[in-house]
Amino acid sequence: MAKTVLLVDDDAEIVQGMRVVLESRGYQVLTAEDGNAGLAMAEKHQPDLVIVDMMMPRKSGFIVLEKLKSRKESAPRVIMITANEGSRHRAYAELLGADDYIRKPFGMDQLLSSVQRLCPLEEPTPAEKPARARKSRGEAS
């Protein structure tokens, strides 16, 4: 079963870049363009991982992080991304429960490394491996 990642960011280009990379690795990706929509999506879909921008309209990433982590046993892993350079912001995100904190601009390899560490995909069974290999080469099953 695929793992679900929710991307919460108001920058459509960044969201699209993350979506392409994550979907190519087998993650199911949901998106929201502000904090309110992100919280609603998280409540409805219960993602395994949320990647949230710190600075967004309607609700900041800090508020989204705090509300997600307040769910205790059902709280998803959370990666906070930001263009902010301040170490106080990183410390506050960690205090609220961020599992990782990545500064923009970032390489997709850095993001993917964090996602795979926090939300690893299950290894395919021996029967699934040939089908996945054909699919990744663009062949029909």
C-alpha positions as CSV (number, residue, x, y, z in Angstrom):
1,M,0.0,0.0,0.0
2,A,1.3,3.4,-0.9
3,K,2.2,5.9,1.7
4,T,0.4,9.3,1.6
5,V,2.2,12.6,1.8
6,L,0.3,15.9,2.1
7,L,2.1,19.0,0.7
8,V,0.9,22.3,2.3
9,D,2.5,25.2,0.6
10,D,1.2,28.3,-1.2
11,D,4.0,28.2,-3.9
12,A,2.5,26.2,-6.8
13,E,6.0,25.7,-8.4
14,I,7.5,24.2,-5.3
15,V,4.4,22.0,-4.8
16,Q,4.6,20.7,-8.4
17,G,8.3,19.9,-8.1
18,M,7.8,18.0,-4.8
19,R,4.8,16.2,-6.2
20,V,6.6,15.0,-9.3
21,V,9.6,13.6,-7.3
22,L,7.4,12.0,-4.6
23,E,5.0,10.4,-7.1
24,S,7.9,9.0,-9.2
25,R,9.1,7.2,-6.0
26,G,5.7,5.6,-5.3
27,Y,4.1,8.0,-2.8
28,Q,0.5,9.1,-3.1
29,V,0.5,12.9,-2.9
30,L,-2.2,15.3,-1.7
31,T,-1.9,19.1,-1.8
32,A,-3.3,22.1,0.0
33,E,-2.4,25.7,-0.7
34,D,-2.9,27.2,2.7
35,G,-3.0,26.2,6.4
36,N,-6.7,25.9,6.7
37,A,-7.0,23.6,3.7
38,G,-4.0,21.6,4.9
39,L,-5.6,20.9,8.3
40,A,-8.9,19.9,6.6
41,M,-7.1,17.6,4.2
42,A,-5.1,16.1,7.1
43,E,-8.2,15.4,9.1
44,K,-10.0,13.8,6.1
45,H,-7.2,11.7,4.7
46,Q,-4.9,11.0,7.7
47,P,-1.6,11.2,5.7
48,D,1.5,9.4,6.8
49,L,3.6,12.5,6.4
50,V,2.9,16.2,6.0
51,I,5.4,18.7,4.4
52,V,4.4,22.2,5.5
53,D,5.7,25.6,4.6
54,M,6.3,27.9,7.6
55,M,4.9,31.1,6.0
56,M,1.4,30.7,4.4
57,P,-1.8,32.6,4.2
58,R,-4.7,31.9,6.6
59,K,-2.8,29.7,9.0
60,S,1.0,29.7,9.5
61,G,3.0,26.5,9.3
62,F,3.6,26.7,13.0
63,I,-0.2,26.6,13.7
64,V,-0.6,23.7,11.3
65,L,2.3,21.8,12.9
66,E,0.9,22.4,16.4
67,K,-2.6,21.2,15.5
68,L,-1.3,18.1,13.7
69,K,1.0,17.1,16.6
70,S,-1.8,17.7,19.2
71,R,-3.5,14.5,17.8
72,K,-0.9,12.5,19.8
73,E,-1.4,8.8,18.7
74,S,-2.6,9.7,15.2
75,A,-0.2,12.5,14.5
76,P,1.6,12.3,11.2
77,R,5.3,12.9,10.8
78,V,5.9,16.5,9.8
79,I,8.7,18.2,7.7
80,M,8.7,22.0,7.9
81,I,10.1,23.8,5.0
82,T,11.0,27.5,5.0
83,A,13.0,30.3,3.4
84,N,13.6,31.8,6.8
85,E,17.2,31.7,8.0
86,G,16.5,32.2,11.7
87,S,17.6,29.6,14.2
88,R,14.8,30.6,16.6
89,H,12.3,29.5,14.1
90,R,13.9,26.1,13.8
91,A,14.0,25.7,17.5
92,Y,10.3,26.6,17.8
93,A,9.4,24.1,15.0
94,E,11.3,21.4,16.9
95,L,9.7,22.3,20.1
96,L,6.3,21.9,18.5
97,G,7.3,18.5,17.2
98,A,8.6,18.9,13.7
99,D,10.4,15.7,12.6
100,D,12.6,17.6,10.2
101,Y,13.3,21.2,9.2
102,I,14.5,22.1,5.7
103,R,15.5,25.5,4.4
104,K,14.6,26.7,1.0
105,P,16.0,26.6,-1.6
106,F,16.6,22.9,-1.2
107,G,17.6,20.1,-3.5
108,M,14.9,17.5,-4.2
109,D,17.5,14.8,-3.2
110,Q,17.6,16.4,0.3
111,L,13.8,16.4,0.6
112,L,13.6,12.9,-0.7
113,S,16.2,11.7,1.8
114,S,14.1,13.1,4.6
115,V,10.8,11.7,3.3
116,Q,12.3,8.2,2.9
117,R,13.8,8.3,6.4
118,L,10.5,9.5,8.0
119,C,8.1,7.6,5.8
120,P,9.8,4.6,4.2
121,L,7.9,2.7,1.6
122,E,7.5,-1.0,2.2
123,E,9.7,-3.3,0.1
124,P,7.7,-4.9,-2.7
125,T,7.0,-8.6,-2.5
126,P,9.0,-10.9,-4.9
127,A,5.8,-11.1,-7.1
128,E,5.5,-7.2,-7.2
129,K,9.1,-6.5,-8.2
130,P,8.8,-7.5,-11.9
131,A,5.6,-5.5,-12.3
132,R,7.2,-2.4,-10.6
133,A,10.2,-2.7,-12.8
134,R,8.1,-2.8,-16.0
135,K,6.0,0.1,-14.7
136,S,9.1,2.2,-14.0
137,R,10.3,1.6,-17.5
138,G,6.9,2.6,-18.9
139,E,5.8,-0.9,-20.0
140,A,2.3,-2.3,-19.6
141,S,1.7,-4.8,-16.9
